[in-house]
């Protein structure tokens, strides 16, 4: 098994994604962990709180359920204690992992993990491979172990919530990542479909690779979020890095604007056949030329980061007799002062005669993160795909909304 998990045996696209994540990690370590230590990173408790809330939402125990807020606080406190007790350099033991299973406040854990269960998890945590691959392997091993533990007692009712939404598999995956100097995982309930598709893969290796992709996306969001918090004024971004990020931001903005114009023109031809009075308008600017600050901040918050001073926007506005759709495609600085990292995000809302609604509801991973060393040529295809997908989702919602 360990040989099958070796990084060189992973498909090339997966290796490429992991390499890019590790370049982001280098920036994250330099600008966050080297300043305060891995356990004192600003904003970490907020990420753990968000994770606890998202798991409760996935388990059908959102904030409207009695006692949910207290459960959220208990889960958050348990995760904070796990982070505070985390140490690198020593192999995890089976007893440590069974202790962790007992201390996590999981009311559905009627069957405790046995010593062999704990050792199985410890062996999975010791596999020599990329930390993201190891975390995905450990997550899946823990999930299977929970199901086996429940099956040992036939009279035990089915797990409620299901094991994928219980805190232990996520906690052990986070623990092994923390020990490799990565941030904690933060699940997003909007990724439920992607999660179900990954867990449903019949082939074990395909299931693992799907989880590697999911955890890579979640790690990118977590690093981006922690990187943007607690700006270090004593260690500003080098001038060359800031200049490179500014040039890349401008090039990205032109790319997004050109793509929005192309897609908007194509849609306008179709729309005019249905409504001759309909209008499609594409405009652009930056945060200083239009009152878009609140939308920039909202888009950044959904992607778990604090926006920096720069936010260049492209607006695609569709007006019909009954509705108005406004889509903003945003190129944003990550953090204040800027970290040199950029994020391409989106925000869209649809207004009718009696209401206004969000039409995207993006997950924290619905974002393209760019590093100071990236070029537009390197990332153009990914940015273009993001723009195309976002416009298609927004216009699809428009066409499904009754007048």
C-alpha positions as CSV (number, residue, x, y, z in Angstrom):
1,X,0.0,0.0,0.0
2,X,2.7,2.5,1.0
3,X,4.4,2.0,-2.4
4,X,1.1,2.7,-4.2
5,X,0.9,6.0,-2.3
6,X,4.3,7.2,-3.3
7,X,4.2,10.7,-4.9
8,X,5.9,9.5,-8.0
9,X,3.1,7.0,-8.6
10,X,0.4,9.7,-8.6
11,X,-1.1,10.9,-11.9
12,X,0.7,13.9,-13.4
13,X,-2.3,16.3,-12.9
14,X,-2.4,15.4,-9.2
15,X,1.3,15.9,-8.8
16,X,1.0,19.3,-10.5
17,X,-1.8,20.4,-8.1
18,X,0.3,19.3,-5.1
19,X,3.3,21.1,-6.3
20,X,1.4,24.3,-6.7
21,X,-0.1,23.9,-3.3
22,X,3.3,23.5,-1.8
23,X,4.5,26.7,-3.4
24,X,1.6,28.4,-1.7
25,X,2.6,26.7,1.5
26,X,6.1,28.1,1.2
27,X,4.6,31.6,1.3
28,X,2.3,30.7,4.1
29,X,5.1,29.3,6.2
30,X,7.3,32.3,5.6
31,X,4.8,34.9,6.3
32,X,2.7,33.2,9.1
33,X,4.3,30.2,10.8
34,X,7.8,31.6,10.9
35,X,6.5,34.7,12.7
36,X,4.3,33.2,15.3
37,X,4.7,29.4,15.3
38,X,2.3,26.9,13.7
39,X,-0.1,26.9,16.7
40,X,-0.3,30.7,17.1
41,X,-1.3,31.6,13.5
42,X,-3.9,34.5,13.6
43,X,-7.4,33.4,12.7
44,X,-6.9,29.7,13.4
45,X,-9.7,29.5,16.0
46,X,-12.0,31.1,13.5
47,X,-11.2,28.4,10.9
48,X,-11.8,25.7,13.5
49,X,-15.1,27.3,14.4
50,X,-16.1,27.4,10.8
51,X,-15.2,23.7,10.4
52,X,-17.3,22.7,13.4
53,X,-20.3,24.6,12.1
54,X,-20.0,23.2,8.6
55,X,-19.9,19.6,9.9
56,X,-23.0,20.2,12.0
57,X,-24.7,21.7,8.9
58,X,-23.8,18.6,6.9
59,X,-25.1,16.3,9.6
60,X,-28.4,18.1,9.6
61,X,-27.7,19.8,12.9
62,X,-27.6,23.4,11.9
63,X,-28.0,26.4,14.2
64,X,-31.8,26.1,14.2
65,X,-31.6,22.7,16.0
66,X,-31.9,23.0,19.8
67,X,-28.5,22.7,21.4
68,X,-26.6,23.1,18.1
69,X,-24.7,26.2,19.2
70,X,-23.5,24.5,22.4
71,X,-22.4,21.5,20.4
72,X,-20.6,23.8,18.0
73,X,-18.7,25.4,20.9
74,X,-17.8,22.0,22.3
75,X,-16.5,20.7,18.9
76,X,-14.5,23.9,18.4
77,X,-13.0,23.7,21.9
78,X,-12.0,20.0,21.3
79,X,-10.3,20.9,18.0
80,X,-8.5,23.8,19.6
81,X,-7.2,21.5,22.3
82,X,-6.1,19.0,19.7
83,X,-4.2,21.8,17.9
84,X,-2.6,23.0,21.1
85,X,-1.5,19.5,22.0
86,X,-0.1,18.7,18.6
87,X,3.7,18.1,18.3
88,X,5.8,17.2,15.3
89,X,8.7,14.8,15.2
90,X,7.2,11.8,17.0
91,X,5.2,9.0,15.4
92,X,1.5,9.0,16.4
93,X,0.7,6.0,18.6
94,X,-2.5,3.9,18.5
95,X,-3.3,4.9,22.1
96,X,-3.1,8.6,21.2
97,X,-5.6,8.2,18.4
98,X,-8.0,6.1,20.5
99,X,-7.7,8.8,23.2
100,X,-8.5,11.4,20.6
101,X,-11.6,9.4,19.6
102,X,-12.8,9.4,23.2
103,X,-12.2,13.1,23.8
104,X,-14.0,14.3,20.7
105,X,-17.6,15.2,21.8
106,X,-19.4,12.8,19.4
107,X,-22.7,11.7,21.0
108,X,-23.1,9.0,18.2
109,X,-19.9,7.2,19.1
110,X,-21.6,4.4,21.0
111,X,-18.9,1.9,20.0
112,X,-15.4,3.0,21.2
113,X,-12.4,2.3,19.0
114,X,-10.5,-0.8,20.0
115,X,-6.7,-0.9,20.5
116,X,-6.3,-2.6,17.1
117,X,-8.4,0.1,15.6
118,X,-6.1,2.8,17.0
119,X,-3.1,0.9,15.7
120,X,-4.6,0.7,12.2
121,X,-5.0,4.5,12.2
122,X,-1.5,5.0,13.6
123,X,-0.1,2.8,10.7
124,X,-2.1,4.9,8.2
125,X,-0.7,8.1,9.8
126,X,2.9,6.8,9.3
127,X,2.7,6.2,5.6
128,X,5.6,7.9,3.7
129,X,4.1,10.1,1.1
130,X,3.0,13.6,0.4
131,X,1.2,15.0,3.5
132,X,-2.1,15.6,1.6
133,X,-2.1,12.0,0.3
134,X,-1.4,10.7,3.8
135,X,-4.2,12.8,5.2
136,X,-6.6,11.5,2.5
137,X,-5.5,7.9,3.2
138,X,-5.9,8.4,7.0
139,X,-9.3,10.0,6.5
140,X,-10.6,7.1,4.5
141,X,-9.0,4.6,6.9
142,X,-10.7,6.2,9.8
143,X,-14.1,6.3,8.1
144,X,-13.8,2.6,7.3
145,X,-12.7,1.9,10.9
146,X,-15.7,3.7,12.3
147,X,-18.0,1.6,10.1
148,X,-16.3,-1.6,11.1
149,X,-16.5,-0.7,14.8
150,X,-20.3,0.0,14.4
151,X,-20.7,-3.3,12.6
152,X,-19.2,-5.3,15.5
153,X,-22.4,-4.5,17.4
154,X,-25.3,-5.6,15.2
155,X,-27.9,-4.1,17.6
156,X,-26.4,-0.7,17.2
157,X,-28.6,1.6,15.0
158,X,-27.1,3.1,11.9
159,X,-24.6,6.0,12.5
160,X,-26.5,9.2,12.9
161,X,-25.0,11.4,11.6
162,X,-23.3,9.2,9.0
163,X,-19.6,8.6,9.6
164,X,-18.5,11.1,6.8
165,X,-20.1,13.9,8.9
166,X,-18.7,12.9,12.2
167,X,-15.7,14.9,13.6
168,X,-13.2,12.1,14.0
169,X,-12.2,11.3,10.4
170,X,-11.7,15.1,9.8
171,X,-9.8,15.5,13.1
172,X,-7.3,12.8,12.4
173,X,-6.7,14.1,8.9
174,X,-6.2,17.6,10.3
175,X,-3.9,16.2,13.0
176,X,-1.5,14.6,10.5
177,X,-1.5,17.7,8.4
178,X,-0.7,19.9,11.4
179,X,2.2,17.6,12.2
180,X,3.6,18.3,8.7
181,X,3.1,22.0,9.1
182,X,-0.1,22.5,7.2
183,X,-3.2,24.4,8.4
184,X,-6.3,22.6,9.6
185,X,-9.0,21.4,7.2
186,X,-12.2,23.4,6.9
187,X,-15.1,21.6,5.3
188,X,-17.8,23.5,3.4
189,X,-21.3,22.1,3.3
190,X,-21.6,23.3,-0.3
191,X,-19.1,20.6,-1.2
192,X,-21.4,17.9,-0.1
193,X,-22.1,16.7,-3.7
194,X,-18.3,16.6,-4.4
195,X,-17.8,14.7,-1.2
196,X,-20.5,12.2,-2.0
197,X,-19.1,11.7,-5.5
198,X,-15.7,11.0,-4.0
199,X,-16.8,8.6,-1.4
200,X,-19.0,6.7,-3.9
201,X,-16.1,5.7,-6.1
202,X,-16.0,2.0,-6.3
203,X,-12.3,1.7,-6.9
204,X,-10.2,2.3,-3.8
205,X,-7.4,4.2,-5.7
206,X,-9.9,6.4,-7.5
207,X,-11.6,7.2,-4.2
208,X,-8.2,8.1,-2.7
209,X,-7.3,10.4,-5.6
210,X,-10.8,12.1,-5.4
211,X,-10.1,12.8,-1.7
212,X,-6.6,14.1,-2.5
213,X,-8.2,16.6,-4.9
214,X,-10.9,17.6,-2.3
215,X,-8.3,18.0,0.5
216,X,-6.0,20.0,-1.8
217,X,-8.8,22.5,-2.5
218,X,-9.6,22.8,1.2
219,X,-6.0,23.3,2.1
220,X,-5.6,26.0,-0.5
221,X,-8.6,27.8,1.0
222,X,-7.2,27.4,4.6
223,X,-3.8,28.7,3.6
224,X,-5.2,31.6,1.7
225,X,-7.3,32.5,4.8
226,X,-4.6,32.3,7.3
227,X,-2.1,34.1,5.1
228,X,-4.5,37.0,4.8
229,X,-4.8,37.6,8.6
230,X,-2.6,39.3,11.0
231,X,-0.7,41.5,8.5
232,X,3.0,41.7,9.4
233,X,3.9,45.4,9.0
234,X,7.4,44.7,10.2
235,X,8.1,42.3,7.4
236,X,6.4,43.8,4.3
237,X,6.3,42.0,1.0
238,X,9.4,42.8,-1.0
239,X,8.9,45.5,-3.6
240,X,9.7,43.2,-6.5
241,X,7.0,40.7,-5.3
242,X,4.5,43.5,-4.8
243,X,5.3,44.9,-8.3
244,X,4.9,41.4,-9.8
245,X,1.6,40.9,-8.1
246,X,0.4,44.3,-9.4
247,X,1.4,43.5,-13.0
248,X,-0.3,40.0,-12.7
249,X,-3.5,41.6,-11.3
250,X,-3.7,44.0,-14.2
251,X,-3.1,41.2,-16.7
252,X,-5.7,39.0,-15.0
253,X,-8.2,41.8,-15.0
254,X,-7.8,42.3,-18.8
255,X,-8.2,38.5,-19.3
256,X,-11.4,38.4,-17.3
257,X,-12.8,41.4,-19.0
258,X,-12.1,40.1,-22.5
259,X,-13.7,36.7,-21.6
260,X,-16.7,38.3,-20.0
261,X,-17.2,40.5,-23.2
262,X,-17.0,37.4,-25.4
263,X,-19.4,35.4,-23.3
264,X,-21.7,38.3,-22.8
265,X,-22.0,39.0,-26.6
266,X,-22.8,35.3,-27.3
267,X,-25.5,35.3,-24.6
268,X,-26.9,38.6,-25.9
269,X,-27.6,37.1,-29.3
270,X,-29.6,34.4,-27.8
271,X,-31.4,36.6,-25.3
272,X,-32.5,39.1,-27.9
273,X,-34.4,36.3,-29.7
274,X,-36.4,35.8,-26.6
275,X,-36.7,39.4,-25.4
276,X,-35.8,42.1,-28.0
277,X,-35.7,44.7,-25.2
278,X,-33.2,42.8,-23.1
279,X,-29.8,44.4,-22.5
280,X,-26.4,42.9,-21.7
281,X,-23.7,45.3,-20.5
282,X,-20.1,44.6,-19.5
283,X,-18.2,47.2,-17.6
284,X,-15.0,47.2,-15.5
285,X,-13.1,49.2,-12.9
286,X,-11.4,49.0,-9.5
287,X,-12.6,49.4,-6.0
288,X,-12.0,53.2,-6.1
289,X,-14.2,53.8,-9.2
290,X,-17.6,52.3,-8.1
291,X,-19.3,51.4,-4.8
292,X,-18.3,47.7,-5.0
293,X,-16.4,47.5,-1.7
294,X,-19.1,45.5,0.1
295,X,-19.3,43.0,-2.7
296,X,-15.5,42.5,-2.8
297,X,-15.5,41.9,1.0
298,X,-18.4,39.4,0.8
299,X,-16.7,37.4,-2.0
300,X,-13.5,37.3,0.0
301,X,-15.2,36.3,3.2
302,X,-16.9,33.4,1.4
303,X,-13.5,32.2,0.2
304,X,-12.2,32.5,3.8
305,X,-9.7,35.3,3.3
306,X,-9.5,39.0,4.2
307,X,-9.2,41.1,1.1
308,X,-6.4,43.5,0.5
309,X,-6.5,47.0,-0.8
310,X,-6.7,46.0,-4.4
311,X,-9.9,44.7,-6.0
312,X,-10.4,45.0,-9.8
313,X,-13.8,44.1,-11.0
314,X,-15.6,43.2,-14.2
315,X,-19.4,43.5,-14.2
316,X,-21.7,41.6,-16.5
317,X,-25.3,43.0,-16.1
318,X,-28.3,41.4,-17.8
319,X,-31.5,43.4,-17.7
320,X,-34.9,42.1,-18.9
321,X,-38.4,43.4,-18.4
322,X,-38.8,41.4,-15.1
323,X,-35.3,40.9,-13.7
324,X,-31.8,42.2,-13.4
325,X,-28.8,40.0,-13.1
326,X,-25.5,41.5,-11.8
327,X,-22.4,39.4,-11.9
328,X,-19.1,40.7,-10.5
329,X,-15.8,38.9,-11.4
330,X,-13.2,40.1,-9.0
331,X,-9.3,40.0,-9.0
332,X,-8.4,40.7,-5.3
333,X,-5.3,41.1,-3.2
334,X,-5.1,38.6,-0.4
335,X,-4.4,40.2,3.0
336,X,-3.5,43.7,4.2
337,X,-0.8,44.6,3.6
338,X,-0.9,42.6,0.4
339,X,0.9,39.3,0.6
340,X,1.6,39.0,-3.1
341,X,-1.0,36.3,-3.5
342,X,-4.1,37.1,-5.6
343,X,-7.6,35.5,-5.7
344,X,-10.1,35.5,-8.5
345,X,-13.6,35.3,-7.0
346,X,-17.2,36.1,-8.0
347,X,-20.4,37.6,-6.6
348,X,-23.8,37.6,-8.3
349,X,-27.3,38.6,-7.3
350,X,-30.6,38.7,-9.2
351,X,-33.2,41.3,-8.5
352,X,-36.9,41.0,-9.3
353,X,-39.9,43.2,-8.5
354,X,-40.2,41.8,-5.0
355,X,-36.8,40.4,-4.0
356,X,-33.0,40.2,-4.4
357,X,-31.1,36.9,-4.1
358,X,-27.7,35.5,-4.3
359,X,-27.4,33.3,-7.4
360,X,-24.0,31.6,-6.9
361,X,-23.7,30.6,-3.2
362,X,-20.1,29.6,-3.9
363,X,-18.1,27.2,-1.7
364,X,-14.8,28.5,-0.1
365,X,-13.0,26.5,-2.9
366,X,-14.8,28.4,-5.7
367,X,-11.8,30.6,-6.2
368,X,-8.6,30.7,-8.3
369,X,-5.5,31.4,-6.2
370,X,-2.5,32.9,-7.9
371,X,1.1,33.2,-6.6
372,X,3.6,36.0,-7.2
373,X,5.6,33.6,-9.3
374,X,2.7,32.8,-11.6
375,X,2.2,34.2,-15.1
376,X,-1.0,34.7,-16.9
377,X,0.2,32.2,-19.5
378,X,0.5,29.6,-16.7
379,X,-3.0,30.1,-15.4
380,X,-5.0,31.5,-18.3
381,X,-6.9,28.3,-18.9
382,X,-7.9,27.9,-15.3
383,X,-9.0,31.5,-15.0
384,X,-10.9,31.3,-18.2
385,X,-12.6,28.1,-17.1
386,X,-13.6,29.8,-13.8
387,X,-15.1,32.8,-15.7
388,X,-17.0,30.5,-18.1
389,X,-18.4,28.3,-15.3
390,X,-19.4,31.3,-13.2
391,X,-21.2,33.1,-16.0
392,X,-23.0,29.8,-17.0
393,X,-24.1,29.3,-13.4
394,X,-25.4,32.8,-13.0
395,X,-27.2,33.0,-16.4
396,X,-28.6,29.5,-15.8
397,X,-30.2,30.8,-12.6
398,X,-31.6,33.8,-14.5
399,X,-33.3,31.6,-17.1
400,X,-34.8,29.4,-14.4
401,X,-36.2,32.3,-12.4
402,X,-39.9,33.1,-13.2
403,X,-40.6,36.7,-14.1
